[in-house]
Amino acid sequence: MFEKMFSPSQNLDEWKKKNNEPKKETDGASAGRSVEDIIKEKKKMIAKNKALREIVYDRNFEGAEKITRRDFLKVGGALAGLWAIGKYGNIEKALNVLAGEKKDIAVAHKTETKEEAKKEIEEIDLKDFEAYNKGEVKKEKIEFSLDSPVKVTMEDYEKAKVYWKERYGKGDLRPELEQSLARMRKYKKKLEKVFEGLGENKDLMYVAIPESSCVADRKSPAGAIGYYQIMPDTAIRWRVKKKRLYEPVENANVARKNFDQLLSVAKDRNIAISGHNKGEMWRYPKLGKEESSFGDYQEFLAKQVEKKRIEIKNSHFIERKIKKGDTLWKLRDVYMASVDDLRVANNKKVNTVKKDEIIKIPLKSREQREHVFRLETAGYRENFNFVPRVNAIIEVIKEEKLS
């Protein structure tokens, strides 16, 4: 596919023409590297980083429902993306150009003149871009790499908040924000009344935006329901029937009660937000104590991810408990392990498994280990980004008076 897109110079010229990019701007596009060299480099990166898998995981845990500019870079426009990155020196600026949002080089760079932009281009080092892709350089969005120790600091949190704020402010998630607010207006007065009980934290009403885009009947693969993605078990704890969770105001009542408890116990707004998204908060040893802090809490979560990383990278297998509905064929599909390998690893003469049985999942290839690592840490990755995402949305709403 890639050869068909870009190997012939004619195809590349046609692509540039179609995207209104003057041909002369391609001269020296990659700071001394030819387009052909860049294409070869990107092919290696694509094979190594399994970009297509990353999109699948991000969609599962961000609730994406459409092809985004990020998808365009990672798959269909991967080679074009690298060409543009080589030209503009920055992944976001390149995406803006490829998406047709900023066609002038000076605008894309946010510099005063093309001369300044060209000077910036000359400083590009493709090795830095490789390091960015491999996770050796922290991305703005909090991510993990199988090859790098997992550490998440308050600086990472702040960068992630800026990342989400840009996307919801003027980026690709702005339409989602506006559509969510439009859906919420129907119930806004009632929702405000419900969340008044949280005092200064009443703005947590807007957690419904990243959770469900304010779609009343939304249900997650894990079974979370409605505006605030409430799990049925949580509803039972507050004596609310499952079917009533599809009613926005009733869903909000449960969410408010849950936040009230989380804030009371955690004594920290950000830890409480994290706890709403993932129950890991209750395992935090310093929960509610004087030495507790959101920074320390993030370090605690990062250690859990690091344990998984070391296990998956260095072990020959991992152990998992069989759940209702599991089969060897399901495990094969989930963990990229053949049925034969599963049978051998567990000394099985038959293909059946029983609920609560401990099964060994053999880890063989590099590709499989990367897949399993992303799979096993996806919930953590979502949670690390959930807190800055919520706060970014609230800041955009308040600063622009969108409510």
Stockholm file with secondary structure:
# STOCKHOLM 1.0

chainA/1-403         MFEKMFSPSQNLDEWKKKNNEPKKETDGASAGRSVEDIIKEKKKMIAKNKALREIVYDRNFEGAEKITRRDFLKVGGALAGLWAIGKYGNIEKALNVLAGEKKDIAVAHKTETKEEAKKEIEEIDLKDFEAYNKGEVKKEKIEFSLDSPVKVTMEDYEKAKVYWKERYGKGDLRPELEQSLARMRKYKKKLEKVFEGLGENKDLMYVAIPESSCVADRKSPAGAIGYYQIMPDTAIRWRVKKKRLYEPVENANVARKNFDQLLSVAKDRNIAISGHNKGEMWRYPKLGKEESSFGDYQEFLAKQVEKKRIEIKNSHFIERKIKKGDTLWKLRDVYMASVDDLRVANNKKVNTVKKDEIIKIPLKSREQREHVFRLETAGYRENFNFVPRVNAIIEVIKEEKLS
#=GR chainA/1-403 SS CHHHHHSSHHHHHHHHHHTTCCGGGGTTTTSSCCHHHHHHHHHHHHHHHTHHHHHHHHHHHHCCCSCCHHHHHHTTTHHHHHHHHHHHSCHHHHHHHHTTSCCSHHHHHTCSSHHHHHHHHHTCCHHHHHHHHHTSSCCSSCCCCTTSCCCCCHHHHHHHHHHHHHHHHTSTTHHHHHHHHHHHGGGHHHHHHHHGGGGGGGGGGGGHHHHHTTCTTCBCTTCCBTTTTBCHHHHHHTTCCGGGGGSHHHHHHHHHHHHHHHHHHHCSHHHHHHHHHCGGGGGCTTTTSTTCCHHHHHHHHHHHHHHHHHHHHHCSEEEEECCTTCCHHHHHHHHTCCHHHHHHHTTCSSSCCCTTCEEEEECCSHHHHHHHHHHHHHHHHHHHHHHHHHHHHHHHHHHHTCC
#=GC SS_cons         CHHHHHSSHHHHHHHHHHTTCCGGGGTTTTSSCCHHHHHHHHHHHHHHHTHHHHHHHHHHHHCCCSCCHHHHHHTTTHHHHHHHHHHHSCHHHHHHHHTTSCCSHHHHHTCSSHHHHHHHHHTCCHHHHHHHHHTSSCCSSCCCCTTSCCCCCHHHHHHHHHHHHHHHHTSTTHHHHHHHHHHHGGGHHHHHHHHGGGGGGGGGGGGHHHHHTTCTTCBCTTCCBTTTTBCHHHHHHTTCCGGGGGSHHHHHHHHHHHHHHHHHHHCSHHHHHHHHHCGGGGGCTTTTSTTCCHHHHHHHHHHHHHHHHHHHHHCSEEEEECCTTCCHHHHHHHHTCCHHHHHHHTTCSSSCCCTTCEEEEECCSHHHHHHHHHHHHHHHHHHHHHHHHHHHHHHHHHHHTCC
//
